[in-house]
Amino acid sequence: MKLMTNDHFGRSPFDMKLIHPQPPRKDAEACFKWLVACSSADDQLNWAWVVHEEPTSIRVAGARMKPQMICGGELKADVCNLVTRLYSQLDDQVYVNNGTRDPRWRHFLPADWALLALQHGSNICKSSPAVVSMFSGSHITYDVELCRMVIAPVELEGAWSCYVWDFMEKKLSILDPLLSRYGGNEPVIRIKHSRAAPLLLDALLACRSQYCNSRGYGDQELNLNSWATKILGNFGGTRTFHKHNTGMYTLFYAREFDGKDLHQKAGVRTIQYLRRDLLYQLLTMRGNIGRRIISCPVTAP
């Protein structure tokens, strides 16, 4: 059996100063303000704003997107899937622009992966063959086996959390927005994740062994007992989070987690800006063939 050593993994994009580009602020702000103000009778809400076909088809109409993106909106799996796809595209972009040939440091999984993993555990590959596209294919421009971090949004009991598996340290970090600032509710949070975490790890190791083992490293990771789990907290300032906000905080954590801490801290205003920016970036993401919104200043990608 071949052993993977630490130098096989890519460097952190945070260490390399590779930061996702921001959308044009004026246009993003105008687009978001229009979305908040538009009437439910506006026919544009019936249009499919985002239609993205690779690696699988995702189609989201305006009426579906608006309640998820506005302040206080509750994230659903379809938009979450689009955002993780967007994050992968933006990672591709910053690596290409930098000209680096380093292995990729992180790999984002869609929300659908966790749903399937919780249902099937280590049988996920046999029960859900579609998961292959989440780990390999022409749309993935890097070797997932060499990614140190695998990041997944996970919905449990109506609330979202960010799961990050570190394949160098064999450690799972759980970032749950509902964990209170001083950890007073940690026992409750820990119980919530106690059943899900082993199932998800079991499924992830099965997927990596099946789809990402061309170099022969996968078998060394199959021992679940060698993995530690840590619930991380104090990432949200003084605000008490509510279930309907956990989706956006989870998306923020997924992009900003550097393996130990957040590259930038989350606050109410930060999350408002995230909603605004993600709306614009989803509408303009590469591969979107959805119908353009007339009332919104969106520049074609």
ZIHURA-V182425 format. One record per backbone hydrogen bond with DSSP energy under -1.0 kcal/mol. CO is the residue of the C=O (numbers start at 1). NH is the residue of the N-H. E is the energy in kcal/mol with one decimal. If there is no record, write none. Layout:
# ZIHURA-V182425
co->CO nh->NH e->E
co->CO nh->NH e->E
This chain:
# ZIHURA-V182425
co->5 nh->8 e->-1.9
co->6 nh->9 e->-1.3
co->12 nh->16 e->-1.6
co->13 nh->18 e->-3.3
co->24 nh->28 e->-2.7
co->25 nh->29 e->-2.7
co->26 nh->30 e->-2.2
co->27 nh->31 e->-2.5
co->28 nh->32 e->-2.2
co->29 nh->33 e->-2.5
co->30 nh->34 e->-2.1
co->31 nh->35 e->-2.1
co->32 nh->36 e->-2.3
co->33 nh->37 e->-2.0
co->34 nh->38 e->-2.0
co->39 nh->42 e->-1.8
co->42 nh->45 e->-1.7
co->43 nh->46 e->-1.7
co->44 nh->47 e->-1.2
co->45 nh->63 e->-3.0
co->47 nh->49 e->-1.1
co->47 nh->62 e->-2.3
co->48 nh->291 e->-2.6
co->50 nh->60 e->-2.7
co->51 nh->289 e->-2.6
co->52 nh->58 e->-2.7
co->58 nh->52 e->-2.9
co->60 nh->50 e->-2.0
co->61 nh->65 e->-2.2
co->62 nh->66 e->-3.0
co->65 nh->69 e->-1.8
co->66 nh->70 e->-2.1
co->70 nh->73 e->-2.6
co->76 nh->80 e->-2.1
co->77 nh->81 e->-2.8
co->78 nh->82 e->-1.6
co->79 nh->83 e->-2.3
co->80 nh->84 e->-2.3
co->81 nh->85 e->-1.8
co->82 nh->86 e->-2.5
co->83 nh->87 e->-3.0
co->84 nh->88 e->-1.8
co->85 nh->89 e->-1.9
co->86 nh->90 e->-2.7
co->87 nh->91 e->-2.4
co->88 nh->92 e->-2.4
co->89 nh->93 e->-2.4
co->90 nh->94 e->-2.4
co->91 nh->95 e->-2.2
co->92 nh->96 e->-2.4
co->93 nh->97 e->-2.6
co->94 nh->98 e->-1.6
co->95 nh->99 e->-1.2
co->95 nh->100 e->-1.1
co->105 nh->149 e->-2.9
co->107 nh->151 e->-2.9
co->110 nh->113 e->-1.1
co->111 nh->115 e->-1.6
co->112 nh->116 e->-2.2
co->113 nh->117 e->-2.8
co->114 nh->118 e->-2.5
co->115 nh->119 e->-1.0
co->116 nh->120 e->-2.4
co->117 nh->121 e->-2.7
co->120 nh->123 e->-2.1
co->121 nh->124 e->-1.6
co->123 nh->127 e->-2.7
co->124 nh->128 e->-2.5
co->128 nh->131 e->-2.1
co->129 nh->132 e->-1.8
co->130 nh->133 e->-1.4
co->131 nh->134 e->-1.8
co->132 nh->135 e->-1.6
co->132 nh->136 e->-2.1
co->137 nh->140 e->-1.6
co->143 nh->146 e->-1.6
co->144 nh->147 e->-1.8
co->148 nh->167 e->-3.5
co->149 nh->107 e->-1.7
co->150 nh->165 e->-2.7
co->151 nh->109 e->-3.0
co->152 nh->163 e->-2.8
co->154 nh->161 e->-2.3
co->156 nh->159 e->-1.7
co->159 nh->156 e->-3.0
co->161 nh->154 e->-2.9
co->162 nh->175 e->-2.9
co->163 nh->152 e->-2.6
co->164 nh->173 e->-2.9
co->165 nh->150 e->-1.9
co->166 nh->170 e->-1.2
co->166 nh->171 e->-1.6
co->170 nh->228 e->-2.1
co->171 nh->166 e->-3.3
co->172 nh->230 e->-2.9
co->173 nh->164 e->-2.4
co->174 nh->232 e->-2.4
co->175 nh->162 e->-2.5
co->176 nh->179 e->-1.9
co->180 nh->183 e->-1.5
co->183 nh->186 e->-1.7
co->185 nh->189 e->-2.2
co->186 nh->190 e->-3.2
co->187 nh->191 e->-1.9
co->188 nh->192 e->-2.0
co->189 nh->193 e->-1.6
co->190 nh->194 e->-1.1
co->193 nh->197 e->-2.6
co->195 nh->199 e->-1.1
co->196 nh->200 e->-2.7
co->197 nh->201 e->-2.3
co->198 nh->202 e->-2.6
co->199 nh->203 e->-2.3
co->200 nh->204 e->-2.7
co->201 nh->205 e->-2.8
co->202 nh->206 e->-1.7
co->203 nh->207 e->-2.3
co->204 nh->208 e->-2.6
co->205 nh->209 e->-2.3
co->206 nh->210 e->-2.0
co->207 nh->211 e->-3.1
co->208 nh->212 e->-1.9
co->213 nh->216 e->-1.2
co->217 nh->220 e->-1.5
co->218 nh->221 e->-1.8
co->219 nh->222 e->-1.2
co->223 nh->226 e->-1.4
co->224 nh->227 e->-1.7
co->228 nh->172 e->-3.2
co->230 nh->174 e->-2.6
co->235 nh->266 e->-1.3
co->242 nh->245 e->-1.9
co->243 nh->246 e->-1.1
co->245 nh->249 e->-1.8
co->246 nh->250 e->-2.4
co->247 nh->251 e->-2.1
co->248 nh->252 e->-2.1
co->249 nh->253 e->-2.9
co->250 nh->254 e->-2.5
co->251 nh->255 e->-1.3
co->252 nh->256 e->-2.1
co->253 nh->257 e->-2.0
co->256 nh->263 e->-3.4
co->261 nh->258 e->-3.1
co->267 nh->271 e->-2.3
co->268 nh->272 e->-1.8
co->269 nh->273 e->-2.4
co->270 nh->274 e->-1.9
co->271 nh->275 e->-2.3
co->272 nh->276 e->-2.0
co->273 nh->277 e->-2.9
co->274 nh->278 e->-2.9
co->275 nh->279 e->-2.0
co->276 nh->280 e->-1.6
co->277 nh->281 e->-2.7
co->278 nh->282 e->-2.7
co->279 nh->283 e->-1.9
co->280 nh->284 e->-1.5
co->285 nh->288 e->-1.9
co->296 nh->298 e->-2.0
